[in-house]
């Protein structure tokens, strides 16, 4: 008794088992998720840090002065 093969074919034409097909589907899903994450951006005000630096200098005098290793 002979059965007609129902194995899927890869892009190169090789036969793929059911497991291979499942793994390929998972891989495509992961690749799509990675692509979406790489394209994702966050809105940023890109604001000036000068106000923050001034506030830190005022709060901690002498800590962020000119020539200090912690200079802002």
N, C-alpha and C positions, 0 to 999 in steps of 0.2 A: 504494500500500500504506500503510495507516494503522496506527500503533502506539498502543496505549492508554497514556497517561501513567502513570508509576509514581512521579512525584516526590512527596516528602513534603510535608506542609503545616505551616506554622508555626502558632503560637497565634493569629495574626491571620488565618489562612486562605490566606496567600500560598504559592505553590509554592516549594519549597526544592530546590536541586541536591544531588547526592551530597556535594559539598564542604561545602555549608551544613550538611547533616546531621552530617558529621564534626566541623565546627567547633562546632556546637551541643552535641554530646556531650562534646567537650573542655571547653567552657565550663561545662557542668553539673558535670563532674568537678572542675574548678578551684574553682567556687563551693562545692562540698561540702567540699573541702579547706580553704578559707579559713574556712568556718563552723566546722569542727572545730578549727582553730587558734585562732579567736577564743574558743571555748568552753573551751579548754585552760587549766588552771591548774596551778601548782606548789605543792606542800605547803611551807609555810614555818613555821618555829618562831615567827617573829615576836618573837624574843628581844630582850632588853634589850641595847642597845649600851653600857651603862655599864661592863661588865667590859672590853670592848675599849678604851674610852676611858681607863680607869684603867691598863690595861697599856701603852698608848701614852704616857701621861703619865709612868709609871714608867721606861719605856725611854728616853724623850727628855725629860728634865727641862728646863723653861724653854721648850720649843717650843710647848706647848699650854696655856699658863697663861691666867688670866683677863685679858681686855683684849687678848690677842694676836689678830692677824688670822687666826691658825690655831687659834683656840680651839675646843675640842670641847665 
